[in-house]
Amino acid sequence: MKQAKTAKSKAGQPGFVRIISGQWRGRRLPVADVTGLRPTTDRVKETLFNWLMHDIHDSTVLDCFSGSGALAFEALSRYAAFATLIEKDPAQAKRLQGLLASLNASQAEVINNDCLRFLTQPASRQYQIVLVDPPFRQNLAIPCCQLLEQHGWLSPNALIYLETEKELPMTDIPANWQLLKEKIAGQLAYRLWGKSS
């Protein structure tokens, strides 16, 4: 979930996010007008997927705070093998399931659950790419990263994308993660970490 570059026709009406590359390039996906929902801007999304360019194809993807689904759908459009979208809000989870159905995207699942609660259980599968973009300033980002590491959700050499408020300290990131890429844009910090096996 991120700062929206969504086209809104009227107040209270849904906007859209655009898939920027891959098999669904140019498709516009509706985004509900929900408080706190911040679909990632095209500029940030393009930077992220440039970073992941050589890793996304045939990867397993976990979208931890899926929101609009913008990042997971972009990954699937670029031929990720499988994606799990975790979304706490039941109505939004149902929308995501509907969007997957409209795209005939059978290689994905939506989990309607609190992300931190879901990640406390033993991992049902390991993921090569993990997208962590929680609501800002709610103390979710670092606990999420710690649970990913502690409960075995990450494959060896996994890549973890983390999008947060820029002032959030990174001191409690798992010790075996290495910062690979970093950008600051306004109040936003986005980083790519690599897990050392």
KOLGULO-442257 format. One record per residue (C-alpha): residue in one letter; chain; x negated, y, z negated. Coordinates in nm, 2 decimals. Layout:
N
- res,chain,u,v,w
- A,A,X,Y,Z
...
END
This chain:
197
- res,chain,u,v,w
- M,A,0.00,0.00,0.00
- K,A,-0.15,0.34,0.10
- Q,A,-0.11,0.70,0.21
- A,A,0.16,0.68,0.48
- K,A,0.12,0.81,0.83
- T,A,0.48,0.70,0.88
- A,A,0.73,0.87,1.11
- K,A,1.05,0.95,0.92
- S,A,1.36,1.05,1.11
- K,A,1.55,1.17,0.80
- A,A,1.49,1.19,0.43
- G,A,1.55,0.85,0.27
- Q,A,1.53,0.67,0.61
- P,A,1.26,0.42,0.67
- G,A,0.94,0.51,0.85
- F,A,0.71,0.29,1.05
- V,A,0.36,0.15,1.05
- R,A,0.19,0.07,1.37
- I,A,-0.02,-0.24,1.45
- I,A,-0.33,-0.11,1.61
- S,A,-0.49,-0.41,1.78
- G,A,-0.45,-0.78,1.86
- Q,A,-0.15,-0.98,1.98
- W,A,0.11,-0.74,1.84
- R,A,-0.08,-0.42,1.93
- G,A,0.15,-0.12,1.94
- R,A,0.43,-0.29,1.75
- R,A,0.60,-0.05,1.50
- L,A,0.71,-0.21,1.18
- P,A,0.97,-0.04,0.96
- V,A,0.87,0.07,0.61
- A,A,1.13,0.13,0.34
- D,A,1.14,0.47,0.17
- V,A,1.03,0.33,-0.17
- T,A,0.86,0.53,-0.44
- G,A,0.49,0.46,-0.47
- L,A,0.47,0.27,-0.13
- R,A,0.17,0.41,0.06
- P,A,0.10,0.23,0.38
- T,A,-0.26,0.25,0.48
- T,A,-0.33,0.52,0.74
- D,A,-0.43,0.42,1.09
- R,A,-0.77,0.58,1.04
- V,A,-0.85,0.38,0.72
- K,A,-0.70,0.06,0.87
- E,A,-0.92,0.10,1.18
- T,A,-1.23,0.14,0.97
- L,A,-1.15,-0.16,0.76
- F,A,-1.09,-0.39,1.06
- N,A,-1.40,-0.26,1.23
- W,A,-1.58,-0.38,0.91
- L,A,-1.41,-0.72,0.94
- M,A,-1.44,-0.74,1.32
- H,A,-1.65,-1.06,1.32
- D,A,-1.48,-1.23,1.03
- I,A,-1.11,-1.19,1.07
- H,A,-1.05,-1.45,1.35
- D,A,-0.94,-1.79,1.21
- S,A,-0.98,-1.66,0.85
- T,A,-0.75,-1.72,0.55
- V,A,-0.62,-1.39,0.41
- L,A,-0.47,-1.29,0.08
- D,A,-0.29,-0.96,0.06
- C,A,-0.26,-0.90,-0.32
- F,A,-0.03,-0.60,-0.34
- S,A,0.13,-0.63,0.00
- G,A,0.38,-0.34,0.00
- S,A,0.46,-0.26,0.36
- G,A,0.25,-0.55,0.48
- A,A,0.05,-0.33,0.70
- L,A,-0.29,-0.49,0.63
- A,A,-0.17,-0.85,0.64
- F,A,0.02,-0.80,0.97
- E,A,-0.29,-0.63,1.12
- A,A,-0.50,-0.93,1.01
- L,A,-0.24,-1.18,1.16
- S,A,-0.22,-0.97,1.48
- R,A,-0.60,-1.02,1.51
- Y,A,-0.56,-1.40,1.48
- A,A,-0.62,-1.47,1.12
- A,A,-0.54,-1.84,1.07
- F,A,-0.32,-1.79,0.76
- A,A,-0.21,-1.51,0.53
- T,A,-0.04,-1.50,0.19
- L,A,0.14,-1.18,0.10
- I,A,0.21,-1.12,-0.27
- E,A,0.48,-0.86,-0.33
- K,A,0.65,-0.80,-0.67
- D,A,0.96,-0.61,-0.55
- P,A,1.22,-0.87,-0.44
- A,A,1.38,-0.64,-0.18
- Q,A,1.04,-0.56,-0.03
- A,A,0.94,-0.93,-0.03
- K,A,1.26,-1.01,0.16
- R,A,1.18,-0.74,0.41
- L,A,0.83,-0.89,0.46
- Q,A,0.98,-1.23,0.52
- G,A,1.22,-1.08,0.78
- L,A,0.93,-0.90,0.96
- L,A,0.73,-1.23,0.97
- A,A,1.03,-1.40,1.12
- S,A,1.08,-1.13,1.38
- L,A,0.72,-1.18,1.49
- N,A,0.75,-1.56,1.49
- A,A,0.45,-1.56,1.25
- S,A,0.47,-1.90,1.10
- Q,A,0.11,-1.89,0.98
- A,A,0.20,-1.67,0.68
- E,A,0.39,-1.68,0.35
- V,A,0.54,-1.42,0.12
- I,A,0.51,-1.48,-0.26
- N,A,0.76,-1.27,-0.46
- N,A,0.57,-1.24,-0.79
- D,A,0.37,-1.00,-1.00
- C,A,0.02,-1.03,-0.85
- L,A,-0.18,-1.04,-1.18
- R,A,0.06,-1.31,-1.31
- F,A,0.03,-1.51,-0.99
- L,A,-0.35,-1.50,-1.00
- T,A,-0.38,-1.63,-1.35
- Q,A,-0.28,-1.98,-1.23
- P,A,-0.54,-2.22,-1.08
- A,A,-0.59,-2.14,-0.72
- S,A,-0.37,-2.33,-0.47
- R,A,-0.61,-2.24,-0.19
- Q,A,-0.92,-2.04,-0.13
- Y,A,-0.93,-1.73,0.08
- Q,A,-1.21,-1.59,0.30
- I,A,-1.07,-1.23,0.31
- V,A,-0.88,-1.07,0.03
- L,A,-0.71,-0.73,0.05
- V,A,-0.66,-0.55,-0.28
- D,A,-0.47,-0.22,-0.25
- P,A,-0.26,-0.17,-0.57
- P,A,-0.06,0.13,-0.68
- F,A,-0.30,0.39,-0.80
- R,A,-0.38,0.46,-1.17
- Q,A,-0.20,0.16,-1.31
- N,A,-0.50,-0.04,-1.42
- L,A,-0.44,-0.32,-1.16
- A,A,-0.74,-0.31,-0.93
- I,A,-1.02,-0.43,-1.16
- P,A,-0.81,-0.69,-1.34
- C,A,-0.71,-0.83,-1.00
- C,A,-1.07,-0.86,-0.89
- Q,A,-1.17,-1.04,-1.21
- L,A,-0.88,-1.29,-1.18
- L,A,-0.97,-1.36,-0.82
- E,A,-1.32,-1.46,-0.94
- Q,A,-1.22,-1.64,-1.26
- H,A,-0.95,-1.86,-1.12
- G,A,-1.12,-1.98,-0.80
- W,A,-0.92,-1.79,-0.53
- L,A,-1.23,-1.69,-0.33
- S,A,-1.41,-1.91,-0.08
- P,A,-1.79,-1.90,-0.09
- N,A,-1.90,-1.58,0.08
- A,A,-1.55,-1.43,0.07
- L,A,-1.50,-1.06,0.17
- I,A,-1.29,-0.84,-0.06
- Y,A,-1.14,-0.51,0.05
- L,A,-1.06,-0.28,-0.24
- E,A,-0.87,0.05,-0.20
- T,A,-0.84,0.27,-0.51
- E,A,-0.83,0.62,-0.64
- K,A,-1.18,0.76,-0.59
- E,A,-1.25,0.82,-0.97
- L,A,-1.20,0.46,-1.07
- P,A,-1.53,0.32,-1.20
- M,A,-1.66,0.00,-1.05
- T,A,-1.86,-0.11,-1.36
- D,A,-1.64,-0.41,-1.42
- I,A,-1.64,-0.56,-1.07
- P,A,-1.76,-0.93,-1.09
- A,A,-2.14,-0.94,-1.12
- N,A,-2.18,-1.17,-0.82
- W,A,-2.00,-0.93,-0.58
- Q,A,-2.22,-0.71,-0.36
- L,A,-2.10,-0.38,-0.22
- L,A,-2.13,-0.39,0.16
- K,A,-1.94,-0.09,0.28
- E,A,-1.80,0.22,0.11
- K,A,-1.61,0.54,0.22
- I,A,-1.44,0.82,0.04
- A,A,-1.16,1.01,0.20
- G,A,-0.99,1.28,-0.02
- Q,A,-0.86,1.11,-0.33
- L,A,-0.91,0.77,-0.18
- A,A,-1.20,0.53,-0.21
- Y,A,-1.22,0.22,0.01
- R,A,-1.49,-0.05,-0.02
- L,A,-1.58,-0.39,0.11
- W,A,-1.74,-0.63,-0.12
- G,A,-1.90,-0.97,-0.05
- K,A,-1.90,-1.26,-0.29
- S,A,-2.23,-1.44,-0.34
- S,A,-2.18,-1.81,-0.34
END
